């Protein structure tokens, strides 16, 4: 039996791609192993959005190469593979194949060729103008209970700091008919929650039409899947503020199975920096969208991303970002130090912020957000929330863990066993800086 090991870095889209890679290898009769020492094929699915995860990939390749046995093949797929292609072989020798983001379907052929004939390393990174969306069945998925389903891929925004348009290509949308068919199959297979994925889900539908020839907007897709998919919980990410529409909020208000969570990254609070980032909106534009969300008939949790230390960022610009998080009161924010990405306009700017300044500003921002976040989470104490149980808590095997409809992590005590995959009512007894704690009251299903 030939065994394979896949290690995934980066976003949910990479998680999906790893599931697809595993499905393709299993169709060859290969078997997944969680132990790379037992694998004949080792595959690293990579992320290049920031420098840190990219460097982790190089470290892992070197570790695997040192322990490498005969007839073990190491492959790199994903964004780092797409970005560097053949140059990756020069940077970290010992890689047998490099597979770009739109070449996943070539994986079986490449692996079988190498195992049968050996030979020089293979690089496949050509990007198609209209690539097909590779589909797998519910039975071929590795993730249980929560399904990640791409509705579109690529990005046309070309933010000055972002590598995605170069690694994932231009925006392209899946047919709503195919999306709905996949969701129905997943719901029938027992999945409780789905995340609709895209680098910018709000741009969905620009390349597909529904009956009558009218373009299908994202909020219309949301209404369609809410009504016809059979899913009890539907989430989506990521939204770009420029394309975010009030109709999205109205859809969430109208359909209870559209979860009350929006991830809307501002990236910065300074208009000057937003312009340099080529984000296409102002601080006032962003706050207008926040107002749509905060004024909804049902409470909607709001999270975002912020980059600290973008080239040219002054202390005044940073203070504008600090004031933004205080004004918005995010329920959660992913905070990152700016790291130059090769080939992007921002990497060529001369006024790069010193690393020590970026670190100091990040710490100040983290401290302020931690205070805001804890206060926001404390409003849940005494409430009863619905939690999708995803397994045992990472902090204690005595407790279970899962997410609420608004995507907040909950750890809780439960007297019953074998409740993984269930929807459970949990009474919240304590708020922690990044999660909630409680006790289960009732297993719903």
Long-range contacts (C-beta under 8 A, 24 or more apart in sequence): 1-29, 1-30, 1-31, 2-28, 2-29, 2-30, 2-31, 2-40, 2-41, 2-115, 3-30, 3-31, 3-32, 3-33, 3-38, 3-39, 3-40, 3-41, 4-30, 4-31, 4-32, 4-33, 4-39, 4-40, 4-41, 4-42, 4-43, 5-32, 5-33, 5-34, 5-35, 5-36, 5-38, 5-39, 5-41, 5-42, 5-43, 6-32, 6-43, 6-44, 6-45, 7-36, 7-42, 7-43, 7-44, 7-45, 7-60, 8-45, 9-44, 9-45, 9-46, 9-47, 9-53, 9-56, 9-57, 9-78, 10-45, 10-46, 10-47, 10-49, 10-53, 10-78, 10-79, 11-47, 11-49, 12-148, 12-195, 12-197, 12-237, 13-148, 13-150, 13-153, 13-168, 13-197, 13-199, 14-45, 14-46, 14-47, 14-78, 14-79, 15-143, 15-148, 16-148, 16-149, 16-150, 16-197, 17-45, 17-77, 17-78, 17-101, 17-104, 18-43, 18-45, 18-142, 19-136, 19-140, 19-141, 19-142, 19-143, 19-148, 20-104, 20-134, 20-136, 21-45, 21-77, 21-104, 21-107, 22-140, 22-142, 23-136, 23-137, 23-140, 23-141, 24-104, 24-105, 24-107, 24-108, 25-107, 25-108, 25-111, 26-140, 27-108, 28-108, 28-111, 28-112, 32-142, 36-64, 37-67, 39-72, 40-71, 40-72, 40-73, 40-115, 41-72, 41-73, 41-75, 41-111, 42-72, 42-73, 42-74, 42-75, 43-74, 43-75, 43-76, 43-77, 44-74, 44-75, 44-76, 44-77, 44-78, 45-77, 45-78, 46-76, 46-77, 46-78, 46-79, 46-80, 46-81, 47-78, 47-79, 47-80, 48-78, 48-79, 48-80, 48-82, 48-83, 48-163, 48-167, 48-341, 49-79, 49-162, 49-163, 49-164, 49-341, 50-336, 50-339, 50-341, 51-339, 51-340, 51-341, 52-339, 54-80, 58-91, 58-92, 61-92, 61-94, 61-95, 62-92, 62-94, 64-94, 65-92, 65-93, 65-94, 68-94, 71-115, 73-97, 73-111, 73-114, 73-115, 75-99, 75-107, 75-110, 75-111, 77-101, 77-104, 77-107, 79-163, 79-164, 79-167, 79-168, 81-125, 82-125, 82-127, 82-166, 82-167, 82-168, 83-163, 83-166, 83-167, 83-342, 83-343, 85-123, 85-125, 86-123, 89-121, 89-123, 95-121, 96-121, 96-122, 97-121, 97-122, 97-123, 97-124, 98-122, 98-123, 98-124, 98-125, 99-124, 99-125, 100-124, 100-125, 100-126, 100-127, 101-127, 101-167, 101-168, 101-169, 102-126, 102-127, 102-128, 102-131, 102-169, 104-134, 105-132, 105-134, 127-169, 129-170, 130-172, 131-169, 131-172, 133-174, 133-178, 135-178, 135-182, 137-185, 138-185, 138-186, 138-188, 138-189, 138-191, 139-189, 144-191, 144-420, 144-421, 145-191, 145-192, 145-193, 145-388, 145-389, 145-390, 145-420, 145-421, 146-191, 146-192, 146-193, 146-194, 146-195, 146-388, 146-390, 147-186, 147-191, 147-193, 147-194, 147-195, 148-194, 148-195, 148-197, 149-179, 149-182, 149-183, 149-186, 149-194, 149-195, 149-196, 149-197, 150-174, 150-197, 150-198, 151-179, 151-196, 151-197, 151-198, 151-201, 151-204, 151-221, 151-236, 152-198, 152-199, 152-200, 152-201, 152-203, 152-204, 153-198, 153-199, 154-199, 155-199, 155-200, 155-203, 156-203, 157-200, 157-240, 157-242, 157-278, 157-279, 157-280, 158-278, 159-267, 159-277, 159-278, 159-279, 160-276, 160-277, 160-278, 160-344, 160-345, 160-346, 161-277, 161-307, 161-310, 161-338, 161-341, 161-344, 161-346, 162-341, 162-344, 163-341, 163-342, 163-343, 163-344, 164-199, 166-343, 166-344, 168-199, 171-199, 171-200, 171-203, 171-206, 171-207, 172-207, 173-203, 173-204, 173-205, 173-206, 173-207, 173-208, 174-208, 175-208, 176-205, 176-208, 176-210, 176-216, 176-221, 176-224, 179-221, 179-225, 180-224, 180-225, 180-228, 180-229, 183-225, 183-229, 183-230, 183-231, 184-228, 184-229, 184-230, 186-231, 187-229, 187-230, 187-231, 188-230, 190-421, 191-231, 192-231, 192-232, 192-233, 192-388, 192-421, 192-423, 193-231, 193-232, 193-233, 193-234, 193-235, 193-259, 193-388, 193-403, 194-229, 194-231, 194-233, 194-234, 194-235, 195-235, 195-236, 195-237, 196-221, 196-222, 196-225, 196-234, 196-235, 196-236, 196-237, 197-236, 197-237, 198-236, 198-238, 199-238, 200-238, 200-239, 200-240, 200-243, 201-236, 201-237, 201-238, 201-239, 202-239, 202-240, 202-242, 202-243, 202-244, 202-245, 202-248, 203-240, 203-243, 217-245, 217-247, 218-243, 218-245, 218-248, 219-245, 219-247, 219-248, 219-250, 219-251, 222-248, 222-251, 222-252, 222-255, 222-258, 223-251, 223-254, 223-255, 226-251, 226-255, 226-257, 226-258, 227-255, 231-257, 232-257, 232-423, 233-257, 233-259, 233-388, 233-405, 234-258, 234-259, 235-259, 235-261, 235-407, 237-263, 238-263, 238-265, 239-263, 239-264, 239-265, 240-265, 241-265, 241-266, 241-279, 241-281, 241-285, 241-286, 241-289, 242-279, 242-280, 242-281, 242-285, 244-289, 244-292, 246-292, 249-292, 249-293, 249-296, 249-300, 252-296, 252-298, 252-300, 253-296, 253-297, 253-298, 259-405, 259-406, 259-407, 260-296, 260-298, 260-299, 260-300, 260-301, 260-405, 260-406, 261-300, 261-301, 261-302, 261-303, 261-405, 261-406, 261-407, 262-293, 262-300, 262-301, 262-302, 262-303, 263-303, 263-304, 263-305, 264-289, 264-290, 264-293, 264-302, 264-303, 264-304, 265-304, 265-305, 265-306, 266-304, 266-305, 266-306, 266-324, 266-328, 267-305, 267-306, 267-307, 268-306, 268-307, 268-310, 268-313, 268-317, 268-320, 268-321, 268-324, 269-306, 269-317, 269-320, 269-321, 269-322, 269-323, 269-324, 269-325, 270-313, 270-316, 270-317, 270-318, 270-320, 270-321, 271-320, 272-312, 272-317, 273-310, 273-312, 273-313, 273-317, 273-320, 273-321, 276-310, 276-311, 276-312, 276-346, 276-349, 277-307, 277-310, 277-346, 278-345, 283-320, 283-324, 286-324, 287-327, 287-328, 290-328, 299-406, 300-406, 301-331, 301-332, 301-406, 301-407, 301-408, 302-328, 302-330, 302-331, 303-330, 303-331, 303-332, 303-333, 303-334, 303-407, 304-328, 304-330, 304-332, 304-333, 304-334, 305-333, 305-334, 305-335, 305-336, 306-333, 306-334, 306-335, 306-336, 306-365, 307-336, 307-337, 307-338, 308-335, 308-336, 308-337, 308-338, 308-358, 308-361, 308-362, 308-365, 309-337, 309-338, 309-353, 309-357, 309-358, 309-361, 309-362, 310-338, 310-346, 310-353, 311-338, 311-346, 311-349, 311-350, 311-351, 311-352, 311-353, 312-349, 312-351, 312-353, 313-338, 313-353, 313-361, 318-361, 321-365, 322-364, 322-365, 322-368, 325-365, 325-368, 325-369, 325-372, 326-368, 326-372, 329-372, 329-376, 330-369, 330-372, 330-373, 330-376, 331-373, 331-376, 331-377, 331-406, 331-408, 332-373, 332-408, 332-434, 333-369, 333-373, 335-362, 335-365, 335-366, 335-369, 336-362, 337-362, 370-433, 373-433, 373-434, 374-431, 374-432, 374-433, 377-408, 377-431, 377-432, 377-433, 377-435, 377-436, 378-431, 380-408, 380-428, 380-431, 380-436, 381-428, 381-429, 381-430, 381-431, 382-427, 382-428, 383-427, 383-428, 384-425, 384-426, 384-427, 384-428, 384-441, 385-410, 385-425, 385-426, 385-428, 385-436, 385-438, 386-423, 386-424, 386-425, 386-426, 386-444, 387-412, 387-423, 387-424, 387-425, 387-426, 388-421, 388-422, 388-423, 389-419, 389-420, 389-421, 389-422, 389-423, 389-424, 390-420, 390-421, 391-420, 400-424, 400-440, 404-436, 408-435, 408-436, 409-434, 409-435, 409-436, 410-435, 410-436, 410-437, 410-438, 411-435, 411-436, 411-437, 411-438, 412-437, 412-438, 412-439, 412-440, 413-438, 413-439, 413-440, 414-439, 414-440, 415-440, 416-440, 416-443, 419-443
